[in-house]
Amino acid sequence: MIFTLVLFVAALPFLANSQTRSSDFQKGTIVTASNDILEGNIRDLTKNKGTIVFESSAGRKKIYTAAELAGFSQNGTSYVSYANDFYKVAVTGSKAALYQRVTDNSGKMLYNGAEVVLATTAEGKPGDWYIETKSNNKWIRVTQKDFEAALTTSFADCASVIADVKGKQIDFAQIAKAVEKYNSCH
C-alpha cells in the first residue's frame, strides 16, 4: 500500500505535465495548401515560432508552417497564410477583407522537399494591418502614417468611406469599421 502511494506521488509531476501539454491543444481546422480541410486539435505556436502543431483525430502530430497551409481556424478565429506568414482575419466581405499579421517568418528556413529555401515575406511586422480588395486581389499594408492615402486609393469606388476618412469620422483605430462600411457600399 505504501509502495503504491509513493509510486502515485512520484508520478504526479509527470501526469500534471502531460495534462498541461494536452491542454495546449484546442479543437480547430486546417486548410492545407492543396485545399484539403482537416479537423483535429491545434497548438498555436504562431507568436513565438511562426508555426502550428496539428494533431489528427488518430493522434498523429505534425508541425505546419504558413508555407504549407492555406489557413486554419481555432476558437472562432480564422487565420490565412500569405507570403509565408499567418494573418488573423479581422473582417471579410464581398469587396474587401482586413487582416492583421501574426507572424514574422522572414529569413527562416523552409523545406521544399529536400531543398532548403530562405523564407521571403511581405513588408511589415506582426500587428500590422493589411487590406485585400477583391477587385484586384492585392494586399496593401496600412499604417497609421499612410492610413488616409491607402484607404482613399483602395476604396476609391466608395465616396462615403472616402468622405468619412478625409473628414476624420473614421481614423486608423477604426480601420475595421472602414472595411465593413466599404463592403456595404453600393
C-alpha positions in Angstrom: 0.0 0.0 0.0 2.8 2.4 0.9 4.7 1.4 -2.2 1.6 2.3 -4.4 1.2 5.6 -2.6 4.9 6.5 -3.2 4.6 5.5 -6.8 1.5 7.6 -7.3 3.1 10.7 -5.6 6.2 10.2 -7.7 4.1 10.0 -10.9 2.1 13.2 -10.2 4.6 15.6 -11.8 4.5 13.5 -15.0 0.7 13.3 -15.0 0.4 17.1 -14.5 3.0 17.7 -17.2 1.1 15.5 -19.7 -2.2 17.3 -18.9 -0.6 20.7 -19.4 0.8 19.6 -22.8 -2.6 18.3 -24.0 -4.4 21.4 -22.8 -2.2 23.5 -25.1 -4.2 21.8 -28.0 -7.6 23.1 -28.8 -10.1 22.0 -31.4 -9.6 23.5 -34.8 -9.5 23.1 -38.6 -6.6 23.4 -41.0 -6.8 24.0 -44.7 -3.8 22.6 -46.5 -2.1 24.2 -49.4 -4.0 21.8 -51.7 -7.3 22.9 -50.0 -7.9 19.7 -48.0 -9.8 20.5 -44.8 -8.8 18.6 -41.8 -10.3 18.7 -38.3 -8.4 17.9 -35.2 -6.6 19.8 -32.4 -4.2 22.7 -32.9 -1.4 24.0 -30.7 -0.9 27.6 -31.8 2.8 28.5 -31.8 2.5 31.4 -34.3 3.6 34.1 -32.0 6.9 32.6 -30.9 7.8 30.1 -33.6 5.6 31.1 -36.6 4.1 27.6 -36.8 1.2 25.5 -35.5 1.1 21.9 -34.4 -1.8 19.9 -35.8 -3.0 16.7 -34.0 -5.2 14.5 -36.2 -8.1 12.5 -34.8 -5.8 9.5 -34.9 -3.4 11.3 -32.6 -0.6 12.0 -35.1 1.1 15.4 -34.7 2.6 17.4 -37.4 4.2 20.9 -37.4 2.9 23.2 -40.2 4.4 26.5 -41.4 2.4 29.1 -43.2 4.0 27.9 -46.5 2.3 24.5 -46.0 -1.2 25.8 -45.3 -3.9 28.0 -46.8 -5.1 28.7 -43.3 -6.5 27.5 -40.1 -9.2 28.3 -37.6 -9.4 27.8 -33.8 -11.8 29.2 -31.2 -13.9 31.0 -33.7 -10.9 32.9 -35.1 -9.6 32.3 -38.7 -6.1 32.8 -40.0 -4.9 32.8 -43.5 -1.5 32.1 -45.0 0.0 34.8 -47.2 3.7 35.3 -48.3 5.0 32.7 -45.7 3.2 34.3 -42.7 0.0 33.8 -40.8 -2.6 36.6 -40.7 -5.6 36.9 -38.4 -8.8 37.5 -40.4 -10.4 40.6 -38.9 -13.1 41.5 -41.5 -14.4 39.6 -44.5 -16.8 40.8 -47.2 -17.7 40.7 -50.8 -15.5 43.7 -51.7 -12.6 43.7 -49.2 -11.0 41.9 -46.3 -8.9 43.1 -43.4 -6.1 41.0 -41.9 -3.6 41.5 -39.1 -0.2 40.0 -39.4 0.6 37.5 -36.6 4.0 36.0 -37.5 7.3 37.2 -38.9 8.9 34.3 -40.7 11.3 36.4 -42.8 14.7 34.7 -43.0 13.5 31.4 -41.6 14.5 28.2 -43.4 11.7 26.4 -45.2 11.9 22.9 -46.7 10.7 22.3 -50.3 11.2 18.5 -50.2 14.9 18.1 -49.5 15.7 21.6 -50.7 16.2 24.3 -48.1 14.8 27.8 -49.0 15.1 31.1 -47.2 11.6 32.4 -46.5 10.6 35.8 -48.0 7.6 37.6 -46.6 5.5 40.6 -47.2 6.7 44.0 -45.9 5.8 44.7 -42.3 5.8 43.2 -38.9 3.4 41.4 -36.6 0.5 43.6 -35.6 0.4 45.4 -39.0 -2.9 45.7 -40.8 -3.4 44.6 -44.5 -6.4 45.3 -46.7 -7.2 42.9 -49.6 -9.5 44.3 -52.2 -11.4 41.6 -54.1 -11.4 43.5 -57.4 -7.7 43.2 -57.8 -6.8 40.5 -55.2 -4.0 42.8 -54.0 -2.8 43.1 -50.4 -2.0 46.6 -49.1 -0.3 47.3 -45.8 -1.9 50.1 -44.0 0.0 52.1 -41.3 -1.2 55.0 -39.2 1.0 57.3 -41.3 -0.5 56.3 -44.6 -4.0 55.4 -43.5 -5.8 58.2 -45.4 -3.8 57.6 -48.6 -4.1 53.8 -48.5 -7.9 53.9 -47.9 -8.5 56.6 -50.5 -6.7 54.5 -53.1 -8.1 51.1 -52.1 -11.7 52.3 -51.7 -11.8 54.9 -54.5 -15.2 53.5 -55.7 -17.0 54.3 -52.4 -17.5 58.1 -51.9 -19.0 57.7 -48.4 -16.0 55.8 -47.0 -13.5 58.3 -48.5 -15.6 61.2 -47.1 -15.5 59.7 -43.6 -11.8 59.1 -43.8 -11.0 62.6 -45.1 -13.4 64.2 -42.7 -11.8 62.2 -39.8 -15.1 60.4 -38.8 -13.1 57.2 -39.4 -9.5 57.1 -38.2 -6.8 54.4 -38.1 -8.1 52.9 -34.8 -11.4 52.3 -36.7 -9.8 50.5 -39.7 -12.2 47.6 -39.3 -15.2 49.9 -39.4 -13.9 51.4 -42.7 -13.6 48.0 -44.3 -17.1 47.0 -43.1 -18.5 50.2 -44.5 -16.8 49.7 -47.8 -18.2 46.1 -48.0 -21.7 47.6 -47.6 -21.1 50.4 -50.1 -23.2 50.2 -53.3 
